[in-house]
Amino acid sequence: MEFRKHPKLKIGAVEFCDLTDMGIEKLEMRVDTGAATSSLHVDNIEEYSKGKKNFVSFDLHPDIHNVDKVIRTTVEILGTKTVKSSSADTEKRVVITTDIRLAGRQWPIQLTLTDRSEMTYMMLLGREAMEGRVLVDPEFEFLLVMEDFDEDEDLPADYEEE
């Protein structure tokens, strides 16, 4: 058995997250344990090389209620991945790495970039990004509330050592 300093976060079917590397705060995301990879809705994707490295520039709309707000971001490309959608269509997507922050905890995740404009949420959090860190209760939404966590230790305020 492996000892863990922090218990896993309990999250609902929809949560807010920060994508700290991109300066995005309170991005509403859908939590999907049926999806292996996480994905982010972006527009105007432009790939280019600089030396031996490949980069991608894209536009983000961090607030689904205000599509006029746009953030242009450039990040290094980790690779590409062929993703199969729930409708069995396949799509080749760019993969990037970025840090995600949930309830004061932060870790790197891989994100595929795609057009999610037909979807309700700009981001989908998949299994690979959650593994070993969260438990999902799909009955609820927005279970993470910052006031429930002690900033010094990132533990629930009512957490007791056994």
C-alpha positions in Angstrom: 0.0 0.0 0.0 1.3 3.4 -0.9 1.2 6.2 1.6 -0.3 9.5 0.4 0.1 12.8 2.2 -3.1 14.2 0.7 -6.4 12.4 0.2 -7.9 12.4 -3.2 -10.1 15.4 -4.2 -13.7 14.6 -4.5 -15.1 16.3 -7.6 -18.4 16.4 -9.4 -19.5 16.1 -13.0 -18.7 19.8 -13.6 -16.0 21.8 -11.9 -14.0 25.0 -12.2 -10.3 24.8 -12.9 -7.4 27.1 -13.5 -5.0 26.5 -16.4 -2.1 28.3 -14.8 0.4 28.2 -17.6 -2.1 30.0 -19.8 -3.4 32.5 -17.3 -6.9 31.0 -17.3 -8.9 31.0 -14.1 -12.3 29.6 -13.3 -12.7 27.7 -16.5 -15.8 25.5 -16.4 -15.0 22.0 -17.4 -16.9 18.7 -17.8 -15.5 15.8 -15.9 -15.6 12.6 -18.1 -14.3 9.3 -16.7 -15.3 7.7 -20.1 -12.8 9.8 -22.0 -9.1 8.8 -21.7 -7.7 12.2 -22.8 -8.6 15.7 -21.8 -9.5 18.2 -24.5 -9.7 22.0 -24.8 -11.8 24.0 -27.2 -9.6 26.4 -29.2 -9.9 28.4 -32.4 -7.4 29.6 -35.0 -4.8 26.9 -34.5 -1.5 27.6 -36.2 1.4 25.2 -36.0 5.0 26.2 -36.7 8.6 25.2 -36.0 11.3 27.2 -34.4 14.7 25.5 -34.5 14.1 21.8 -33.5 10.9 22.6 -31.5 7.3 22.7 -32.7 4.8 25.2 -31.4 1.1 25.9 -31.7 -0.7 29.2 -31.3 -4.4 29.3 -30.7 -7.3 31.4 -29.4 -9.1 30.5 -26.1 -12.5 31.7 -25.0 -12.1 31.3 -21.2 -15.7 32.5 -20.4 -18.5 30.6 -22.2 -20.8 33.5 -21.4 -18.6 36.1 -23.1 -17.3 34.8 -26.4 -15.9 38.2 -27.2 -13.1 37.6 -24.6 -10.2 35.9 -26.4 -6.8 35.0 -25.1 -4.1 34.2 -27.7 -1.6 31.6 -26.4 1.5 29.9 -27.8 2.8 26.6 -26.3 5.3 23.9 -27.3 3.7 20.8 -29.0 4.2 17.6 -27.1 3.0 15.5 -30.0 -0.2 14.4 -31.8 -2.8 11.9 -31.0 -5.6 10.3 -32.9 -8.8 10.5 -30.8 -12.0 8.6 -31.3 -15.1 10.5 -30.5 -18.3 9.1 -28.9 -19.8 9.1 -32.4 -16.9 6.8 -33.6 -15.3 9.6 -35.7 -11.5 9.9 -35.5 -9.5 13.1 -35.5 -5.8 13.8 -35.3 -5.2 16.4 -32.6 -2.3 18.4 -31.3 -1.3 17.5 -27.7 0.2 20.0 -25.3 1.1 19.9 -21.6 -0.1 22.5 -19.1 -0.7 22.7 -15.4 -4.2 22.4 -14.0 -5.1 23.7 -10.5 -8.1 22.3 -8.6 -8.8 23.5 -5.0 -5.3 24.7 -4.5 -3.6 21.6 -5.9 -1.7 21.8 -9.1 -0.2 19.2 -11.5 0.7 18.8 -15.2 -1.8 17.3 -17.6 -1.9 16.6 -21.3 -4.6 18.4 -23.3 -5.6 17.8 -26.9 -6.7 20.9 -28.8 -9.9 20.7 -30.8 -13.1 22.4 -31.9 -15.6 21.9 -29.1 -17.9 24.7 -30.2 -20.8 22.3 -30.5 -20.3 21.2 -26.9 -21.6 22.9 -23.8 -18.2 23.0 -22.0 -14.9 24.4 -23.4 -12.9 21.7 -21.6 -13.3 18.0 -20.9 -11.2 16.5 -18.1 -10.4 12.8 -19.0 -9.2 9.9 -16.9 -5.5 10.2 -17.6 -5.5 13.7 -16.0 -7.4 12.5 -12.9 -5.6 9.3 -12.2 -4.4 9.0 -8.6 -5.6 12.5 -7.7 -9.4 12.6 -7.7 -12.6 10.7 -7.1 -15.6 11.6 -9.2 -19.2 11.7 -7.8 -21.3 12.3 -11.0 -24.4 13.0 -8.9 -23.1 16.5 -8.1 -21.6 19.5 -9.8 -19.1 22.0 -8.3 -18.1 20.0 -5.3 -14.8 21.9 -5.0 -15.2 25.1 -3.0 -12.0 26.9 -2.0 -13.2 27.7 1.5 -13.3 24.0 2.3 -9.5 23.7 2.0 -6.7 24.8 4.3 -4.3 26.8 2.1 -1.3 25.7 4.1 -1.8 22.0 3.6 -4.3 21.7 0.8 -6.3 19.4 3.0 -10.1 19.5 3.7 -10.6 21.7 6.8 -12.4 18.8 8.6 -9.7 16.2 7.6 -8.4 14.2 10.6 -5.4 11.9 10.7 -6.3 8.3 11.5 
